[in-house]
Amino acid sequence: MTAATRIESLNPSNFDRGMSPASELHEFRIYVATWNVGGKNPHIGLNLEDFLQMEGSADIYVLGFQEIVPLNAGNVLVSEDNEPAARWLALINQALNRPPDESNSYCSDSNNTSTHTKDSKSQGNLFFQKASLKVMSRNLKGDSRRLKSCNCSSYQERRRPTDMSDDIIQRVGTLKLRHKSEDLLSAADELFFPTHMNYRLIACKQMVGIFLSVWAKKELVQHIGHLRLTCVGRGIMGRLGNKGCIAISMTLYETSFCFVCCHLASGEKEGDEIRRNSDVSEIFKSTQFNRMCKNRRIPERIMEHDRVIWLGDLNYRMALSYEETRVLLEENDWDALLEKDQLNMEREAGRVFTGWNEGRILFAPTYKYSHNSDSYAGETVKSKKKRRTPAWCDRILWYGKGMEQVSYIRGESRFSDHRPVCGIFVAEVEVRDKSRFRKGFSVVGTRMEYEDCIPQRHSFYEF
């Protein structure tokens, strides 16, 4: 199905929205996911294809992770470990760009490496070697000049923003020459860097355990500009990166987008929600994107963008005891639980995210699960000190007109003590020159009704 288009050239209301009288609005599908992976390295058998819902391909993928490395003193105070970020990026690239007719040889999500297929083990050993990870890490961290592209002038003359996928392929090719053996990495090359590239990496950034990447269909890359990244640390001493956010700003045609991936203050004691509110307030205050364009006003603050999506481990808990929460969980009384959700309570009181939107939650609390289990930690842990009250820590919110959320669900991977949360948005984008838009970019599928996504408390689906 092609992108929906509404002709707006003669609509007087366009002037009220600041649109050019010759503009058109096109709809694009944006897939957003957040996942706290608990400081665990991804393994070769971790299949992300179902998680990324490839059967309903989006135009843009926004993928945020928290705790991709353990939040220990070494990673926070000394030097962050970039190799896990490279591994996640490789797995995402593999899932997004696998040829549609290629069968999936990967096994389901499991921590038991003995269940991996022989081929995946050999390919993983080839790719997940330290040398190749360092090459990818240097590639992703470098070439920051590409993040400053502006698309106000000719679309054809300007440089493409951070199309790093080609560079990654070149780096791996260089590595093969260094090893003087084209056979050494051939299997890994085909697995993680397929020549069939439907999606290009627009930008990615790591701050200690937070990792955010944005991907777009290759046809859209030339229409993405004003790409900027920034980070705000809210961890130790209110400044370090074990907590905080990564924000990415960009324009798609004439519409500006901001994606914010955060990890807020933890804790379930009374008053900890105030610290989380403070983190959000400071992120709004401190996030500022560089000025980069003389031709037009480009947003420098989060709230100046046309469309904003905020995702991450917001860490808001339940304003209930563990015992009270467990009773309501056993009764599947979602309404009563959500009335005591701290984020809902703080929003309703006007203390945080005023005017923002969140989809209707029809999935079980996403935290905290026992290792490789569908049971909450409190059900298996006897010590009250280690017990955690189940909560909806992982959330996706949005701000701005011209955007609708059509799906809000969680995944069922047992990889970490959090469940991933996914949302699909349909966003309107202003396109001034119709001749530059070639139809067929978007795959806006049938919109799912929320009632069709009601999950059970314990799901046995795996990906």
Steps between C-alpha positions, in 0.01 A plus 500: 500500500646837405517807722172680553500849354274795559511794258515815710595768248167686511411442864497833691564317828854437379587857586390439861740202518787697350498294182582626157183546289657263243567222751372149518481273803630146468472233768801298611512203730743521795585198712630577851634250751666521842672222689703482820726201437644480852868536414507179296689455174285381209580153372495372145171314555305810603242543225379860462284451193175437684587780745536740206173378346640472151170380360367854544808689386527862611657793321711593804623289792590667831661245733607589853678280753597547863770318695676357198800487735504439876475832684818445698767754593723398210239573234371815671819664626779363280409395149172370363506165324400545134507138390145414618367797301674367190344159557151642538550710189612198302198295609262784414663544160471127438129496590403810303694412187455126470369415151127422523537159336778388735388251758570577862757254629514655844365329804268663751619723779691308762795547728612142447761518223488124458165541326648710221538343162845396385497755220401788725772409747768495234378823342473664838851399593624657179317825545507546875874518519665795665672633190186530288308658789768765537479578130124547519528702819748744347281532194185583695670746731682685222415720202288742702513747208224303332265575788485868400347465153240758403227434248383856447689530170497249216414150615726354236813706570529457876671206667287223643478492882682219680437227249740293708397165359725544195789604722455194720521276195817677389657465844428129511649469151815672628510259790488203265797634306689547823443135583592404139210260489171574326357178634559588864207741534292406198228331702477786747509751214199343333318468831543848644568716193270373224517670163121523505474826701142623538582707809788737567635607833425869544662551840601317815641604835607334825524660843625237747203258503257702286507428128278657234497432128278632219457318169308602187407349168777568255267706276439743785864567589536784249200676656634490858705795618601727787618194689634572849565298815544600862515335842404601853649314795286472814679222688768527766527859629212588267736506204644161408358280231377197693164680491374768264408514133615499140303725264504498119357786295432485127270623227310279258414722205362813672396344833728483804526195729667447835559156653600483866620175658538518877581304813367683806576465871421160647350404834155418635511686830248773563632821350713336231248618242608857583853415387363366174294815450816700561688296241232573240499870585879522474500315168256753357709784640845374399435341160606745232590420142766695313404774259584388150282667237489855367207445266226412746418474869598153619391382848762524771286374790296184539163674514570710191471196272185418306491137620671366813521138618638419846593140577695312763515355847322781680511292819167624641364241740173412674363708786398172664661240718628177349212307658234738366653497153518121492129465587400735217732319259344166584157652435619662175357827629696726262288810564562492875872443445534781248326741738793442736767521233734781602544640151125525450458660840780754443368590155146547626629726777684710241843434645654335194433458125216750494313483171676182389326185377537131573315211344262285697693235692357153450806298592637370828764693699835471327724480810639306685521139378703212633784369285376332181148480641146630463475539877551832675804513726290533812340162434833318516718717725457445872704801614290815530810709426534345155127491431365758256139605456392441137473829310467655155852643494541491121289756314453695177342847500457758226427868447379701202213509255488297183603175661292199602603186685347189345663234716644482854612155609779318676726221382548175689873438488645350818843640422497749789296587809307756290262436214547716189226748412412593142282764340402576141415856395360652185640852467406772256791660318488822299632465146524822304610377159298206379743430217763395753275240664484165331208293619562161650726597789255412771338178608213613716327179586164429654471686826466272798228562752610495862246232586681269257824536699380413851768268640493244774706551811743218418562449133681203357587671173871529433706673239 
